[in-house]
Amino acid sequence: MTQRPNHQNPLAPRPNHDVEHEEHWVSVSDLMGGLMMVFLLIAVVYMVQLEIESRKIRDVAVLYDRLKTQLYDDLQEEFGDDLPRWGAELNRDLSLRFYDTEVLFPQGEDTLRPAFEAILSDFFPRYLAIITSPKYRDDILEVRIEGHTSSDWGNLPEREAYIRNMALSQARTRTTLAYLLSLPDVESERAWIKAHLTANGLSSSKVVTRNGQEDEIRSRRVEFRLRTDAESRIEGLLSEERS
């Protein structure tokens, strides 16, 4: 008698263990699909937040660039004719540099020469009037008086020369600040000056170079440097992103 192959009837009920096995895989696939959606949602939220923060930084950067440009233009218009005779220059980074060593201080001393006192008496009230005007007043974070020296101090070793020049540059900026505070023309803004004006001696840490060599004459200088609130806001946004 011929034995027929044992074909399972597809319409016959499947054993319980097959059904349970299939249901198990269905539930796992549903779980994986749900996790994928959660991860996708997190990624989308992160990208949206990143775009918002990037847009904030771009907006502040545009504001900062516009503010710098306007300040530079106003300062250049006010002092453009005076800078050459003062031995000074205005830079795009809003630093105003006095570099004529024959005018500033006697060599190795922190006493203002009479010529520099006359320049400061003319310069600072006009400078202050611009940066404290309603147009800029709330955007100025700091006005830095920076004292800079060359790296030279006779035959002293480099380290000792740096320390001596640090003390000298700090003393010179303090003398300059004290003189500015004594000017009668800035009396009405003395509280603002005390809150925003700082004296910073930097020794020879930022010498001026030409063709890769230190320019000792140009390195001995006094700078007025502005820091705006836009800079602080950009730094704050970047700090938030890093954290």
C-alpha positions as CSV (number, residue, x, y, z in Angstrom):
1,M,0.0,0.0,0.0
2,T,1.5,3.3,-1.1
3,Q,2.1,5.8,1.8
4,R,0.9,9.3,1.2
5,P,3.1,12.2,2.2
6,N,2.1,13.8,5.5
7,H,1.2,17.4,4.4
8,Q,0.0,19.6,7.1
9,N,-3.3,21.2,6.3
10,P,-2.8,25.0,6.2
11,L,-6.3,25.5,7.4
12,A,-5.7,23.4,10.5
13,P,-5.1,25.3,13.8
14,R,-1.4,25.8,14.7
15,P,0.0,24.6,17.9
16,N,-0.1,27.0,20.8
17,H,3.7,27.3,21.0
18,D,3.9,28.6,17.4
19,V,1.2,31.2,18.1
20,E,3.0,32.3,21.3
21,H,6.4,32.5,19.4
22,E,4.8,34.8,16.7
23,E,3.1,37.0,19.3
24,H,6.5,37.4,21.1
25,W,8.2,38.6,17.9
26,V,5.3,41.0,17.2
27,S,5.6,42.5,20.7
28,V,9.4,43.0,20.3
29,S,9.0,44.6,17.0
30,D,6.4,47.0,18.4
31,L,8.7,47.8,21.2
32,M,11.6,48.5,18.9
33,G,9.4,50.7,16.7
34,G,8.3,52.6,19.7
35,L,11.9,53.2,20.8
36,M,12.8,54.3,17.3
37,M,10.1,56.9,17.5
38,V,11.2,58.1,20.9
39,F,14.9,58.5,19.6
40,L,13.6,60.2,16.5
41,L,11.6,62.7,18.6
42,I,14.6,63.4,20.9
43,A,16.8,64.0,17.8
44,V,14.2,66.4,16.3
45,V,13.8,68.3,19.6
46,Y,17.6,68.6,19.9
47,M,18.0,69.8,16.3
48,V,15.3,72.4,16.9
49,Q,17.0,73.6,20.1
50,L,20.3,73.7,18.3
51,E,18.9,75.8,15.5
52,I,17.3,78.2,18.0
53,E,20.6,78.7,19.9
54,S,22.5,79.1,16.6
55,R,20.0,81.7,15.5
56,K,20.4,83.6,18.8
57,I,24.2,83.6,18.4
58,R,23.9,84.8,14.8
59,D,21.5,87.6,15.8
60,V,23.8,88.7,18.6
61,A,26.9,88.5,16.3
62,V,25.1,90.7,13.7
63,L,24.2,93.1,16.5
64,Y,27.8,93.1,17.7
65,D,29.2,93.7,14.3
66,R,26.7,96.6,13.7
67,L,27.5,98.1,17.1
68,K,31.3,97.9,16.4
69,T,30.9,99.5,13.0
70,Q,28.7,102.4,14.3
71,L,31.1,103.0,17.3
72,Y,34.1,103.0,15.0
73,D,32.5,105.4,12.6
74,D,31.5,107.8,15.4
75,L,34.9,107.7,17.0
76,Q,36.7,108.1,13.7
77,E,34.5,111.1,12.9
78,E,35.2,112.7,16.2
79,F,38.9,112.1,16.5
80,G,40.1,111.4,12.9
81,D,41.8,114.8,12.6
82,D,43.3,114.7,16.1
83,L,44.9,111.2,16.1
84,P,48.0,112.1,14.0
85,R,49.0,115.0,16.2
86,W,48.4,113.0,19.3
87,G,50.5,110.1,18.1
88,A,47.5,107.8,18.3
89,E,45.5,105.4,16.1
90,L,42.0,104.0,16.1
91,N,41.6,100.3,15.2
92,R,38.6,98.4,13.9
93,D,38.5,96.3,17.2
94,L,37.7,99.6,18.9
95,S,41.1,100.0,20.6
96,L,42.4,103.5,20.6
97,R,46.2,103.4,20.9
98,F,48.5,106.2,22.1
99,Y,52.0,105.2,21.1
100,D,54.2,108.4,21.1
101,T,56.7,107.6,23.8
102,E,58.0,111.1,23.8
103,V,54.6,112.3,25.0
104,L,53.4,109.6,27.4
105,F,55.7,109.0,30.3
106,P,59.4,109.6,31.2
107,Q,61.4,106.4,30.6
108,G,60.9,103.9,33.5
109,E,58.5,106.2,35.3
110,D,54.7,106.3,35.8
111,T,54.3,110.1,36.0
112,L,52.2,111.6,33.1
113,R,54.1,114.0,31.0
114,P,52.3,117.4,30.7
115,A,51.8,116.8,27.0
116,F,49.9,113.6,27.7
117,E,47.8,115.3,30.4
118,A,46.8,117.9,27.8
119,I,45.9,115.2,25.3
120,L,43.8,113.2,27.9
121,S,42.1,116.4,29.0
122,D,41.0,117.0,25.4
123,F,40.4,113.4,24.4
124,F,38.6,111.7,27.3
125,P,35.6,114.0,27.9
126,R,34.8,113.7,24.2
127,Y,35.4,110.0,24.2
128,L,33.2,109.6,27.3
129,A,30.4,111.7,25.7
130,I,30.2,109.2,22.8
131,I,30.2,106.0,24.7
132,T,27.8,107.2,27.4
133,S,25.3,108.6,24.9
134,P,21.9,106.9,24.8
135,K,23.0,105.3,21.6
136,Y,25.7,103.2,23.3
137,R,25.4,103.7,27.1
138,D,23.7,100.4,27.9
139,D,25.9,98.4,25.5
140,I,29.2,99.3,27.1
141,L,30.4,96.6,29.5
142,E,33.9,97.8,30.2
143,V,36.4,100.5,29.2
144,R,39.9,99.1,29.7
145,I,42.9,101.3,30.1
146,E,45.7,99.0,29.0
147,G,49.4,99.7,29.7
148,H,51.9,98.0,27.5
149,T,55.7,98.0,27.5
150,S,58.5,96.5,25.4
151,S,60.3,93.4,26.6
152,D,63.4,95.4,27.3
153,W,64.7,96.4,30.8
154,G,68.4,97.1,30.4
155,N,70.6,94.0,30.9
156,L,68.1,92.2,33.2
157,P,67.2,88.6,32.4
158,E,63.9,88.1,30.5
159,R,61.9,87.0,33.5
160,E,63.1,89.8,35.8
161,A,62.5,92.3,33.0
162,Y,58.9,91.1,32.5
163,I,58.2,91.5,36.3
164,R,59.6,95.0,36.3
165,N,57.7,96.0,33.2
166,M,54.5,94.5,34.7
167,A,54.8,96.7,37.8
168,L,55.6,99.7,35.6
169,S,52.6,99.2,33.2
170,Q,50.2,98.7,36.1
171,A,51.5,101.9,37.8
172,R,51.1,103.8,34.6
173,T,47.5,102.7,34.0
174,R,46.6,103.6,37.6
175,T,48.1,107.0,37.2
176,T,46.2,107.5,34.0
177,L,42.9,106.4,35.6
178,A,43.4,108.7,38.6
179,Y,44.0,111.7,36.3
180,L,40.9,110.9,34.2
181,L,38.8,110.8,37.4
182,S,40.2,114.2,38.4
183,L,39.0,116.0,35.2
184,P,36.2,118.5,36.0
185,D,34.5,117.9,32.6
186,V,33.6,114.3,33.5
187,E,32.2,115.1,37.0
188,S,28.6,114.2,36.0
189,E,29.7,110.7,34.8
190,R,32.0,109.9,37.7
191,A,29.8,107.1,39.0
192,W,29.6,105.5,35.5
193,I,33.3,105.8,35.1
194,K,34.0,104.0,38.4
195,A,31.6,101.2,37.4
196,H,33.1,100.7,33.9
197,L,36.6,102.0,33.7
198,T,39.4,99.6,34.6
199,A,43.2,99.9,34.7
200,N,45.2,96.9,33.3
201,G,48.9,96.6,33.2
202,L,50.0,93.9,30.7
203,S,53.8,94.3,30.7
204,S,55.3,93.0,27.4
205,S,52.7,90.2,27.0
206,K,51.4,91.9,23.8
207,V,54.3,93.5,22.1
208,V,53.9,95.0,18.6
209,T,55.8,93.2,15.9
210,R,57.0,94.2,12.4
211,N,58.3,91.6,10.0
212,G,58.5,89.1,12.9
213,Q,60.6,91.4,15.1
214,E,59.5,93.3,18.2
215,D,58.9,97.0,17.6
216,E,60.1,98.4,20.9
217,I,58.9,101.9,20.3
218,R,55.4,100.9,19.3
219,S,55.2,98.3,22.0
220,R,55.4,101.1,24.7
221,R,51.8,102.4,24.5
222,V,48.6,103.1,26.3
223,E,45.3,101.8,24.9
224,F,41.7,102.5,25.5
225,R,39.8,99.3,24.6
226,L,36.0,98.9,24.7
227,R,34.2,95.7,25.6
228,T,30.5,95.7,24.7
229,D,27.6,93.8,26.2
230,A,27.2,91.9,22.8
231,E,30.5,90.2,23.5
232,S,29.3,89.1,27.0
233,R,26.0,87.8,25.5
234,I,27.8,85.8,22.9
235,E,30.1,84.3,25.6
236,G,27.0,83.5,27.7
237,L,25.3,81.7,24.9
238,L,28.4,79.7,24.0
239,S,28.8,78.8,27.7
240,E,25.2,77.6,27.8
241,E,25.8,75.4,24.7
242,R,28.9,73.8,26.3
243,S,27.1,73.0,29.5
